[in-house]
Every structure is written in structure tokens, then in C-alpha cells.
């Protein structure tokens, strides 16, 4: 017997036990409502998606072509439409996640209005967006299921047993729109207790994976801006443990922690690490400090700080801000130590924030990490902060020059120019961009590729195009030709916006509750019938 019919029978048994007072309850209608709402709580979602993510990680370890992807979404509707599109185009949601970007929350979801990515937004907005995303994904399930139930009723009414069996199979084998979310907790929004409390709220909202970075919480900067300040390893590890405790307390044993290091672009630290003996973790962190070795107290000025490092007295360089400076060129070494330390202390995945998308650069660091932790793997930010066209054209230019090819036709600094779009160099660069994710998954240990802010940019681009046309000479044709006609011809579900907003589901419920007396919205005068 199918799962659908089992659910109907189970509710029929409950109804019978309740006696005559439940006589008007239709077990099949109740079963439909239950099936349309598979996940009752955010914790149900977190446990379900954590298992998916763990399985995907194991499959990637066995075959690096099995990498995963996501796009950052700043609103539940955007996330919903992304998953609807994925199911439409690919038939399933396998290895496709959602990413929740702290940058986009700051820029788009704060009650203060648009803010820079500096952890100034309300931290409660992070779990609120997770909950919102999953509310919209669950509604996508209910909407699609509702359509299947109506098709099932139509097949029954027509006496088409084969069609009925086919729809029944689709119901029983339905794949949910609910997928893992990798959620950005920034630098933890305070001390380790604050990190723990926020992590709990995020997990309760449905997050199975939390990404945390090693910047100072109250000095946090966007990963692609200057002025980043890191914390000693002990401080960061305390926050990793805080997140793990939150997962364990809530019964999400498979919860995933993504440890992000900003050390490649961070040249500053707020504090000198505590060290108890030469070679310990604090001593290693301090060994990267820039400064001068001194011989005696006579070399110490008022207010100077002196540490013992490498058996000698080091006077670290301290800026007017009170921050200490790292040695130039030490970034990659600090990244490698950060990553090894995080994995050895409870993190599951790494995130290395880089200044450019370069497979060789990433692979060089990952290979060093894998000498200590062989199954180390990354979440990587395919960032819109990179000029992808210029970066890859310059990479191709440099490879051509190194190979002795003639590059005299190209101005390396001006390769973004449209005049190069039809050149062989541009074609090679575009192919490298196309295969970047597969190449980096194979060669640089990247398990998950994400774009942090893509829907921020697509919203701006599409709105710009519509505004240009609609408020210009095209008038209403700007909308019809540029939006609605494309929606109809591409099968975009939102062209029936009343249906997307839940009108048909509301009609179903009215019929369940009121029977023939139900006042429905989907009658002959509903203009949505034009589509």
C-alpha cells in the first residue's frame, strides 16, 4: 500500500476513535494537509538536511565530481523561486542548497536600513530569515502537492485508472523543496556565549550548517574589504565549540560547522595570544607578529608591549588603533595553520576567503592542509566582489606570455574592454570560468561552491531593465515583452501569481472545511484563467 493511502487509513482510525463528533472530517483531506506539511518544526528540517549534507560530503570524498552548489537568497520568495526553478529544469534538488549571506542581511534586512557588512544589523534577523526561507520552501511543497491532489481527483472523476496510478506514484515519491541552508553567523555577534545563543536560534529555525569566521566580532569587516582583524586560535575554537554544543543540545548530531579564515587578507590582530610554552598554539600565532627583536630593556619605550618568541624578546609593531600588525607575506601560512587547527578541533568544513578566484592559489593551500588532515574540504565563495571577466582574462594572458605566445594585441590592464570580447583570449577565459567549479572541486578540494549575493545583483539588473523600458518609449510593452511574455513562454510558475500566493490552496481548504458552501476564488471570473 502507498504511503499516501497509509496516511489516509491512519487518520481514518483516529477519526473512528473520536466518535460521531468527527463525522464531518474527511480522512483523505486531513491526510493531504498532513502530507503537504511534512516538516512540523525547524528542528525537523535541521535534522533532515544535516543528514543530506553529511551524505553529500561522503560522496564528494569518494568522487570529487560530486560537489555541491548554492546561491545566496535574501528573501523567502527568492529562495522558493530558486528551488522551484531547479526542480523544473533538473527534475530534482540533489546537491543544490541555499546560502544565507550576512552581507545581504545587513544590506537588505536590517531595521536600520542598508548597512555595511560589519555585524551592525540585528542578530535576530539571521534566524528570522532562515525561518522565512523554510516557510516559503514548505509552501512550495504544499502548492505542488495541491496541484497533484487536484490532478488525482480529475483522474478519478474521469475514470482514468492509469493516470490515477501515475499521479499516486508522483505523490508517494515527491521530493521536497526543503534543502540544506549554510547560514552565516558572521564572527559570532559577541563572546562565545552570545555565539551559542544565536546558534541555537538559527538551528531551531532550521539551519543544519553554520559558517563562522575568525575575525574579531566587534571589528568585523566584509571578507573583500580592508581592515580585517583576526583573533587568536583559542578564541575562535571556543566559538566553534559553542556552535557544536548548540547542535548537540538540540539533538542535531549531524550539524555541520564551516570554519572560515580571513587571514589571507587580514593583516592585523587585536590581541597577542596567550602562550604557556614554546611551540604551542599561542606561540605559533604570535610568531607571525611583525616587530623588532630587542636586546635589553633600554630598547623598550613607554607603553611598548614585549613578548618572548623564538627564544628572543620581540617588540610587536602596534598601530595607533592599538592593533598589532602581522608580518607581510605571512597570510598563506596563517591560513594553513587556521584551517588545520579548526579541523582538529571540531570544524567539519573550511572556508578560505581569497582575493581572486584562482584554482592554483587555492589548491596550494589545500594541499598543505591535507598533509595534516587528508579529507579537508572547502566551502568556497564564488564572490561577486571578484571581477571574474578581468581576473580570468589576465590569468590567460599571463599563461600565454609565459608560454612565449604573442600577446602584443592585448592591453593586460584593459582586458575587461568589450573590444576583446570576440578574441581567442576571451573565449579561453570564458571556458575557464565555465569549468571553474568542476576544476576547483577536482584540484583544490572544494566541496561546496556558492555565490554569496547573486540575487541582490539579479534584482537590481532586472529592475533596471524594466525601469528603462516601462518609463521610456516602450511603456507597457516594456513589461509585457520583457517580463510577462517571457514568463508565459518559459513556464515561470509566478505568471499565475494568485496561485503562487496560495489562492488555490485556500480554495482546497475552504472545500475541506465548508463543503459545497465554500466561497472559492478560482471560478470562471478569475483572470488567472487567462494563463
C-alpha positions as a printed NumPy array, in Angstrom:
array([[  0.   ,   0.   ,   0.   ],
       [  1.268,   3.515,  -0.804],
       [  2.405,   5.966,   1.869],
       [ -0.46 ,   8.254,   0.872],
       [ -3.068,   5.551,   1.459],
       [ -1.375,   4.547,   4.723],
       [ -1.757,   8.141,   5.927],
       [ -5.453,   8.136,   4.977],
       [ -6.032,   4.882,   6.852],
       [ -4.188,   6.168,   9.926],
       [ -6.368,   9.267,  10.116],
       [ -9.495,   7.205,   9.455],
       [ -8.622,   5.149,  12.542],
       [ -8.198,   8.298,  14.637],
       [-11.5  ,   9.676,  13.34 ],
       [-13.339,   6.443,  14.178],
       [-11.939,   6.533,  17.705],
       [-13.228,  10.089,  18.173],
       [-16.815,   9.02 ,  17.546],
       [-19.632,  10.839,  15.789],
       [-18.368,  14.316,  16.596],
       [-15.654,  13.936,  13.941],
       [-18.023,  12.556,  11.311],
       [-17.576,  15.554,   9.019],
       [-13.77 ,  15.132,   8.95 ],
       [-12.673,  13.565,   5.671],
       [ -9.604,  11.347,   6.318],
       [ -8.244,  11.89 ,   2.821],
       [ -8.429,  15.671,   3.15 ],
       [ -6.665,  15.526,   6.518],
       [ -4.037,  13.197,   5.047],
       [ -3.427,  15.688,   2.252],
       [ -2.904,  18.517,   4.697],
       [ -0.516,  16.384,   6.731],
       [  1.493,  15.344,   3.656],
       [  1.632,  18.953,   2.475],
       [  3.258,  19.889,   5.784],
       [  5.937,  17.225,   6.158],
       [  8.162,  19.277,   8.457],
       [  6.468,  20.353,  11.666],
       [  9.353,  22.333,  13.196],
       [ 12.653,  23.905,  12.233],
       [ 14.456,  21.177,  14.156],
       [ 12.787,  18.576,  11.914],
       [ 14.272,  20.459,   8.973],
       [ 17.729,  20.795,  10.555],
       [ 17.942,  17.064,  11.303],
       [ 16.699,  16.109,   7.83 ],
       [ 19.014,  18.459,   5.926],
       [ 22.051,  17.678,   8.107],
       [ 21.83 ,  14.036,   7.035],
       [ 21.634,  15.117,   3.39 ],
       [ 24.71 ,  17.285,   3.78 ],
       [ 26.695,  14.549,   5.551],
       [ 25.841,  12.104,   2.786],
       [ 26.889,  14.646,   0.15 ],
       [ 30.204,  15.18 ,   1.957],
       [ 30.877,  11.429,   1.953],
       [ 30.016,  11.19 ,  -1.744],
       [ 32.378,  14.05 ,  -2.53 ],
       [ 35.173,  12.333,  -0.585],
       [ 34.677,   9.307,  -2.833],
       [ 34.345,  11.3  ,  -6.068],
       [ 35.298,  14.973,  -6.337],
       [ 32.96 ,  15.472,  -9.3  ],
       [ 30.098,  15.195,  -6.779],
       [ 30.457,  18.735,  -5.494],
       [ 27.534,  20.827,  -4.266],
       [ 26.33 ,  24.355,  -5.066],
       [ 24.154,  27.138,  -3.727],
       [ 23.034,  30.692,  -4.375],
       [ 22.584,  33.317,  -1.68 ],
       [ 18.953,  34.416,  -1.189],
       [ 17.814,  37.467,   0.78 ],
       [ 14.09 ,  36.728,   0.908],
       [ 11.955,  33.624,   1.303],
       [ 10.278,  34.206,  -2.061],
       [ 13.645,  34.368,  -3.847],
       [ 14.744,  31.094,  -2.233],
       [ 11.418,  29.481,  -3.103],
       [ 11.598,  30.509,  -6.756],
       [ 15.163,  29.235,  -6.96 ],
       [ 14.149,  25.762,  -5.777],
       [ 11.043,  25.699,  -7.98 ],
       [ 13.268,  26.556, -10.952],
       [ 15.792,  23.843, -10.026],
       [ 13.072,  21.191,  -9.837],
       [ 11.607,  22.402, -13.137],
       [ 14.883,  22.385, -15.046],
       [ 16.691,  19.429, -13.453],
       [ 13.931,  17.262, -12.015],
       [ 15.422,  17.141,  -8.514],
       [ 17.215,  19.271,  -5.936],
       [ 20.145,  16.904,  -5.343],
       [ 23.351,  18.642,  -4.204],
       [ 21.773,  22.085,  -4.526],
       [ 21.494,  24.156,  -1.352],
       [ 20.631,  27.653,  -0.165],
       [ 23.14 ,  30.123,   1.229],
       [ 22.222,  32.769,   3.797],
       [ 24.546,  35.727,   3.49 ],
       [ 25.281,  38.04 ,   6.396],
       [ 26.172,  40.686,   3.823],
       [ 22.684,  40.572,   2.323],
       [ 21.012,  40.639,   5.728],
       [ 22.993,  43.764,   6.566],
       [ 22.263,  45.388,   3.217],
       [ 18.615,  44.376,   2.849],
       [ 17.041,  43.038,   6.041],
       [ 18.028,  45.373,   8.861],
       [ 15.525,  47.697,  10.533],
       [ 18.253,  50.356,  10.379],
       [ 18.076,  50.255,   6.592],
       [ 21.015,  49.335,   4.329],
       [ 24.166,  48.705,   6.359],
       [ 27.738,  47.673,   5.525],
       [ 28.769,  44.095,   6.275],
       [ 30.128,  44.837,   9.746],
       [ 27.779,  42.885,  12.059],
       [ 25.83 ,  46.019,  12.897],
       [ 22.459,  44.539,  11.944],
       [ 20.14 ,  42.869,  14.435],
       [ 21.379,  39.338,  15.066],
       [ 17.773,  38.165,  15.41 ],
       [ 17.342,  38.89 ,  11.696],
       [ 19.561,  35.892,  10.912],
       [ 17.289,  33.162,  12.375],
       [ 14.284,  35.163,  11.146],
       [ 15.486,  34.85 ,   7.543],
       [ 16.195,  31.123,   7.981],
       [ 12.633,  30.632,   9.223],
       [ 11.274,  32.748,   6.378],
       [ 13.186,  30.782,   3.743],
       [ 11.88 ,  27.48 ,   5.045],
       [  8.327,  28.86 ,   5.334],
       [  8.41 ,  29.641,   1.615],
       [ 10.002,  26.288,   0.726],
       [  7.347,  24.425,   2.687],
       [  4.682,  26.48 ,   0.91 ],
       [  6.244,  25.409,  -2.409],
       [  5.788,  21.802,  -1.295],
       [  2.16 ,  22.416,  -0.356],
       [  1.442,  24.228,  -3.621],
       [  2.938,  21.497,  -5.816],
       [  1.284,  18.757,  -3.78 ],
       [ -2.033,  20.576,  -4.016],
       [ -1.739,  20.5  ,  -7.79 ],
       [ -1.098,  16.764,  -7.7  ],
       [ -4.129,  16.198,  -5.468],
       [ -6.337,  18.09 ,  -7.917],
       [ -4.952,  16.019, -10.786],
       [ -5.675,  12.875,  -8.752],
       [ -9.279,  13.959,  -8.28 ],
       [ -9.626,  14.723, -12.003],
       [ -8.263,  11.282, -12.938],
       [-10.696,   9.59 , -10.583],
       [-13.626,  11.598, -11.917],
       [-12.639,  10.664, -15.487],
       [-12.269,   7.007, -14.527],
       [ -8.658,   7.003, -15.802],
       [ -7.05 ,   4.315, -13.62 ],
       [ -3.656,   4.562, -15.347],
       [ -3.486,   8.315, -14.818],
       [ -4.613,   7.894, -11.231],
       [ -1.819,   5.376, -10.596],
       [  0.737,   7.713, -12.187],
       [ -0.319,  10.673, -10.02 ],
       [ -0.371,   8.416,  -6.968],
       [  3.246,   7.428,  -7.663],
       [  4.238,  11.104,  -8.004],
       [  2.665,  11.834,  -4.623],
       [  4.398,   8.904,  -2.951],
       [  7.785,   9.808,  -4.486],
       [  7.519,  13.567,  -4.092],
       [ 10.829,  15.35 ,  -3.482],
       [ 10.599,  18.278,  -1.117],
       [ 11.853,  21.762,  -1.957],
       [ 13.463,  21.821,   1.506],
       [ 17.247,  21.675,   1.12 ],
       [ 20.21 ,  22.463,   3.394],
       [ 20.971,  26.08 ,   4.248],
       [ 24.526,  27.127,   5.008],
       [ 23.891,  30.072,   7.337],
       [ 26.338,  32.892,   8.074],
       [ 26.747,  33.748,  11.764],
       [ 29.498,  36.272,  10.91 ],
       [ 32.076,  36.348,  13.737],
       [ 29.521,  35.195,  16.303],
       [ 27.98 ,  38.525,  17.348],
       [ 29.817,  38.773,  20.648],
       [ 31.558,  36.384,  23.011],
       [ 31.21 ,  32.608,  22.906],
       [ 28.011,  32.677,  24.992],
       [ 26.422,  35.103,  22.524],
       [ 27.525,  32.82 ,  19.685],
       [ 25.968,  29.796,  21.39 ],
       [ 22.648,  31.576,  21.98 ],
       [ 22.397,  32.796,  18.389],
       [ 23.455,  29.4  ,  17.006],
       [ 20.584,  27.804,  18.949],
       [ 18.075,  30.189,  17.394],
       [ 19.482,  29.508,  13.929],
       [ 19.284,  25.739,  14.406],
       [ 15.767,  25.944,  15.829],
       [ 14.8  ,  27.87 ,  12.682],
       [ 16.176,  25.026,  10.525],
       [ 19.88 ,  25.647,   9.904],
       [ 21.912,  22.448,   9.602],
       [ 25.175,  24.204,   8.729],
       [ 26.616,  27.308,  10.388],
       [ 29.535,  29.261,   8.974],
       [ 31.654,  31.258,  11.427],
       [ 34.718,  33.389,  10.752],
       [ 37.872,  34.168,  12.74 ],
       [ 37.542,  37.929,  12.738],
       [ 37.116,  39.992,  15.892],
       [ 33.365,  40.256,  16.408],
       [ 33.209,  43.996,  17.071],
       [ 35.733,  44.798,  14.321],
       [ 34.152,  42.546,  11.679],
       [ 34.528,  43.594,   8.034],
       [ 33.298,  42.122,   4.774],
       [ 35.755,  39.475,   3.601],
       [ 36.538,  41.505,   0.485],
       [ 37.244,  44.783,   2.238],
       [ 40.32 ,  46.077,   4.004],
       [ 40.799,  46.436,   7.759],
       [ 40.099,  42.847,   8.822],
       [ 41.294,  41.84 ,  12.287],
       [ 41.644,  38.21 ,  13.385],
       [ 41.522,  36.602,  16.815],
       [ 43.923,  34.073,  18.378],
       [ 43.053,  30.446,  17.743],
       [ 41.89 ,  29.788,  21.301],
       [ 39.178,  32.442,  20.973],
       [ 37.956,  31.053,  17.661],
       [ 37.958,  27.451,  18.873],
       [ 35.795,  28.446,  21.848],
       [ 33.171,  29.684,  19.378],
       [ 33.401,  26.514,  17.289],
       [ 32.754,  24.533,  20.454],
       [ 29.847,  26.852,  21.333],
       [ 28.183,  26.063,  17.997],
       [ 28.783,  22.329,  18.459],
       [ 27.229,  22.423,  21.926],
       [ 24.192,  24.174,  20.427],
       [ 23.799,  21.434,  17.812],
       [ 24.16 ,  18.695,  20.426],
       [ 21.784,  20.312,  22.893],
       [ 19.083,  20.446,  20.228],
       [ 19.647,  16.888,  19.051],
       [ 21.16 ,  17.739,  15.667],
       [ 24.181,  15.45 ,  15.992],
       [ 24.958,  15.698,  12.263],
       [ 25.113,  19.505,  12.342],
       [ 27.884,  20.97 ,  10.17 ],
       [ 30.31 ,  23.721,  11.2  ],
       [ 32.089,  25.706,   8.492],
       [ 35.204,  27.419,   9.851],
       [ 36.112,  30.46 ,   7.794],
       [ 39.537,  32.085,   7.879],
       [ 40.06 ,  35.662,   6.75 ],
       [ 43.789,  35.514,   7.451],
       [ 44.799,  35.78 ,   3.802],
       [ 43.525,  39.35 ,   3.674],
       [ 43.745,  40.236,   7.367],
       [ 46.987,  41.898,   8.381],
       [ 46.011,  42.762,  11.943],
       [ 45.219,  41.175,  15.29 ],
       [ 43.567,  42.787,  18.269],
       [ 45.471,  40.832,  20.87 ],
       [ 48.556,  38.802,  21.479],
       [ 47.785,  35.14 ,  22.078],
       [ 48.299,  33.506,  25.467],
       [ 51.208,  31.075,  25.323],
       [ 52.49 ,  28.717,  28.008],
       [ 55.443,  27.093,  26.284],
       [ 57.462,  27.389,  23.08 ],
       [ 55.709,  25.866,  20.073],
       [ 52.173,  25.838,  21.494],
       [ 49.282,  27.292,  19.524],
       [ 49.549,  30.737,  21.09 ],
       [ 53.278,  30.827,  20.389],
       [ 52.661,  29.898,  16.735],
       [ 50.105,  32.703,  16.394],
       [ 52.494,  35.211,  17.947],
       [ 55.337,  34.074,  15.688],
       [ 53.592,  35.843,  12.791],
       [ 53.638,  39.233,  14.548],
       [ 55.64 ,  41.927,  12.845],
       [ 58.105,  43.731,  15.077],
       [ 61.678,  44.145,  16.178],
       [ 63.818,  41.866,  18.283],
       [ 65.454,  43.743,  21.138],
       [ 68.41 ,  43.058,  23.395],
       [ 67.594,  44.938,  26.581],
       [ 65.04 ,  46.987,  28.492],
       [ 66.735,  50.101,  27.129],
       [ 65.063,  49.372,  23.79 ],
       [ 61.588,  49.473,  25.339],
       [ 59.688,  52.761,  25.121],
       [ 56.824,  53.859,  27.338],
       [ 53.719,  51.785,  26.556],
       [ 55.535,  49.189,  24.444],
       [ 54.497,  45.553,  24.615],
       [ 57.189,  42.87 ,  24.567],
       [ 56.753,  39.118,  24.124],
       [ 59.196,  36.268,  24.147],
       [ 59.181,  34.488,  20.795],
       [ 61.658,  32.092,  19.233],
       [ 63.789,  32.371,  22.367],
       [ 64.184,  36.134,  21.928],
       [ 62.426,  39.319,  23.014],
       [ 60.08 ,  40.676,  20.337],
       [ 58.576,  44.16 ,  20.386],
       [ 55.495,  43.839,  18.13 ],
       [ 54.516,  46.782,  15.974],
       [ 51.387,  48.367,  17.375],
       [ 49.27 ,  50.841,  15.435],
       [ 47.659,  53.989,  16.808],
       [ 44.415,  51.998,  16.996],
       [ 46.061,  49.615,  19.477],
       [ 46.007,  46.761,  16.937],
       [ 49.066,  44.655,  16.225],
       [ 50.401,  44.001,  12.757],
       [ 51.334,  40.672,  11.17 ],
       [ 54.416,  40.179,   9.025],
       [ 53.789,  40.898,   5.38 ],
       [ 53.626,  37.745,   3.279],
       [ 52.543,  35.578,   6.207],
       [ 48.908,  35.267,   5.101],
       [ 49.046,  31.839,   3.469],
       [ 50.968,  30.325,   6.389],
       [ 48.402,  31.73 ,   8.815],
       [ 45.552,  30.362,   6.663],
       [ 47.037,  26.877,   6.689],
       [ 47.505,  26.931,  10.478],
       [ 43.984,  28.31 ,  10.983],
       [ 42.464,  25.565,   8.856],
       [ 44.386,  22.654,  10.364],
       [ 43.64 ,  23.898,  13.873],
       [ 39.917,  24.327,  13.16 ],
       [ 39.549,  20.848,  11.663],
       [ 41.461,  19.308,  14.549],
       [ 39.097,  20.994,  16.994],
       [ 35.643,  20.171,  15.703],
       [ 35.036,  22.041,  12.444],
       [ 33.737,  19.98 ,   9.513],
       [ 34.413,  22.209,   6.526],
       [ 36.705,  25.126,   5.736],
       [ 36.149,  28.461,   4.063],
       [ 39.209,  30.333,   2.82 ],
       [ 38.364,  33.877,   1.791],
       [ 40.624,  34.812,  -1.125],
       [ 41.184,  37.979,  -3.101],
       [ 40.719,  36.325,  -6.502],
       [ 39.272,  33.123,  -7.986],
       [ 42.46 ,  31.192,  -8.784],
       [ 42.415,  27.388,  -8.682],
       [ 46.183,  27.14 ,  -8.294],
       [ 46.303,  29.503,  -5.325],
       [ 43.51 ,  27.664,  -3.504],
       [ 44.987,  24.24 ,  -4.302],
       [ 48.395,  25.242,  -2.951],
       [ 46.896,  25.994,   0.464],
       [ 44.562,  22.985,   0.497],
       [ 47.394,  20.6  ,  -0.367],
       [ 49.356,  21.852,   2.634],
       [ 46.295,  21.452,   4.879],
       [ 45.729,  17.912,   3.586],
       [ 49.216,  16.915,   4.686],
       [ 47.786,  17.095,   8.208],
       [ 44.068,  16.442,   7.553],
       [ 43.736,  14.294,   4.407],
       [ 39.974,  14.727,   3.925],
       [ 39.977,  18.521,   4.354],
       [ 37.476,  20.184,   2.039],
       [ 36.193,  23.656,   1.417],
       [ 33.138,  25.79 ,   1.039],
       [ 34.22 ,  28.477,  -1.443],
       [ 32.803,  31.914,  -2.105],
       [ 32.466,  32.465,  -5.87 ],
       [ 32.144,  36.101,  -4.951],
       [ 30.545,  38.905,  -6.985],
       [ 33.294,  41.035,  -5.425],
       [ 35.666,  39.439,  -7.944],
       [ 35.786,  40.876, -11.442],
       [ 35.577,  37.402, -12.967],
       [ 35.996,  38.546, -16.557],
       [ 39.12 ,  40.611, -15.868],
       [ 40.64 ,  38.064, -13.482],
       [ 40.381,  35.157, -15.885],
       [ 41.426,  37.135, -18.937],
       [ 44.517,  38.226, -17.041],
       [ 45.203,  34.639, -15.973],
       [ 45.021,  33.534, -19.62 ],
       [ 47.17 ,  36.491, -20.696],
       [ 49.847,  35.544, -18.154],
       [ 49.782,  31.885, -19.222],
       [ 50.131,  32.892, -22.882],
       [ 53.042,  35.206, -22.097],
       [ 54.758,  32.525, -20.015],
       [ 54.367,  30.072, -22.884],
       [ 56.044,  32.517, -25.247],
       [ 52.905,  33.343, -27.221],
       [ 52.42 ,  36.752, -28.802],
       [ 50.297,  38.923, -26.505],
       [ 51.106,  42.254, -28.15 ],
       [ 47.493,  42.671, -29.303],
       [ 46.286,  42.831, -25.704],
       [ 46.484,  45.507, -23.007],
       [ 46.577,  43.443, -19.794],
       [ 45.205,  46.254, -17.628],
       [ 42.305,  46.891, -20.032],
       [ 41.221,  43.316, -20.776],
       [ 37.712,  43.984, -19.443],
       [ 37.063,  46.115, -22.523],
       [ 34.36 ,  44.963, -24.949],
       [ 36.906,  45.184, -27.781],
       [ 38.387,  41.891, -26.55 ],
       [ 35.066,  40.008, -26.268],
       [ 35.436,  38.169, -29.587],
       [ 39.121,  37.3  , -29.2  ],
       [ 40.629,  33.869, -28.656],
       [ 41.904,  35.01 , -25.25 ],
       [ 38.374,  35.914, -24.143],
       [ 36.997,  32.583, -25.363],
       [ 39.629,  30.645, -23.414],
       [ 38.95 ,  32.759, -20.316],
       [ 35.196,  32.178, -20.557],
       [ 35.733,  28.434, -20.809],
       [ 37.879,  28.549, -17.673],
       [ 35.112,  30.463, -15.887],
       [ 32.565,  27.878, -17.061],
       [ 34.613,  24.982, -15.691],
       [ 35.936,  26.784, -12.61 ],
       [ 33.693,  24.963, -10.148],
       [ 34.414,  21.494, -11.541],
       [ 38.138,  22.268, -11.851],
       [ 38.358,  23.629,  -8.297],
       [ 36.349,  20.707,  -6.9  ],
       [ 38.783,  18.285,  -8.537],
       [ 42.054,  20.128,  -7.959],
       [ 41.517,  22.309,  -4.888],
       [ 39.263,  20.319,  -2.548],
       [ 36.178,  22.492,  -2.926],
       [ 33.111,  20.517,  -1.825],
       [ 30.631,  23.385,  -1.985],
       [ 30.545,  26.32 ,  -4.376],
       [ 28.329,  29.268,  -3.567],
       [ 27.684,  32.768,  -4.83 ],
       [ 27.033,  34.971,  -1.836],
       [ 24.984,  37.807,  -3.338],
       [ 23.735,  36.774,  -6.788],
       [ 20.062,  37.547,  -6.233],
       [ 20.943,  41.014,  -4.929],
       [ 22.515,  41.688,  -8.319],
       [ 19.812,  39.982, -10.396],
       [ 17.111,  42.012,  -8.634],
       [ 18.997,  45.229,  -9.395],
       [ 19.668,  44.25 , -13.024],
       [ 16.116,  43.153, -13.842],
       [ 14.641,  46.227, -12.139],
       [ 16.987,  48.497, -14.095],
       [ 15.926,  46.898, -17.38 ],
       [ 12.218,  47.144, -16.551],
       [ 12.501,  50.769, -15.389],
       [ 14.37 ,  51.755, -18.559],
       [ 11.688,  50.242, -20.793],
       [  8.475,  50.936, -18.865],
       [  9.232,  54.577, -18.081],
       [ 10.637,  55.085, -21.572],
       [  9.123,  54.884, -25.05 ],
       [  8.198,  51.196, -24.715],
       [  5.654,  51.935, -21.992],
       [  3.544,  48.902, -21.117],
       [  5.314,  46.866, -23.789],
       [  8.398,  47.114, -21.616],
       [  6.633,  44.93 , -19.058],
       [  4.744,  42.693, -21.467],
       [  7.664,  41.87 , -23.77 ],
       [ 10.375,  41.999, -21.145],
       [  8.577,  40.147, -18.346],
       [  5.145,  38.597, -18.841],
       [  5.623,  37.174, -22.33 ],
       [  8.869,  35.571, -21.205],
       [  7.209,  34.188, -18.074],
       [  4.489,  32.525, -20.166],
       [  6.844,  31.084, -22.755],
       [  9.432,  29.9  , -20.213],
       [  6.824,  28.308, -17.982],
       [  7.574,  30.513, -14.977],
       [  5.107,  29.469, -12.282],
       [  4.785,  33.018, -10.95 ],
       [  2.908,  34.153, -14.039],
       [ -0.052,  32.733, -12.102],
       [  0.773,  34.895,  -9.11 ],
       [ -2.522,  34.221,  -7.303],
       [ -1.77 ,  30.513,  -7.38 ],
       [  1.786,  31.119,  -6.174],
       [  0.483,  33.161,  -3.264],
       [ -1.711,  30.262,  -2.16 ],
       [ -5.142,  31.063,  -3.588],
       [ -5.794,  27.534,  -4.868],
       [ -4.655,  26.007,  -1.594],
       [ -7.027,  28.328,   0.204],
       [ -9.846,  27.104,  -2.048],
       [ -8.961,  23.495,  -1.228],
       [ -9.128,  24.239,   2.481],
       [-12.429,  26.085,   2.158],
       [-13.877,  22.988,   0.488],
       [-12.472,  20.758,   3.248],
       [-13.94 ,  22.986,   5.942],
       [-17.243,  24.114,   4.38 ],
       [-18.051,  21.618,   1.643],
       [-20.458,  22.859,  -1.031],
       [-20.934,  26.115,   0.873],
       [-17.318,  27.145,   0.252],
       [-16.886,  30.506,  -1.497],
       [-13.952,  29.882,  -3.842],
       [-11.695,  32.365,  -5.607],
       [-10.815,  30.176,  -8.598],
       [-14.097,  30.403, -10.502],
       [-14.655,  31.432, -14.122],
       [-14.169,  35.138, -13.379],
       [-10.646,  34.633, -12.028],
       [ -8.394,  36.402, -14.542],
       [ -5.621,  33.897, -13.79 ],
       [ -7.56 ,  31.537, -16.074],
       [ -6.087,  33.514, -18.993],
       [ -2.753,  31.796, -18.463]])
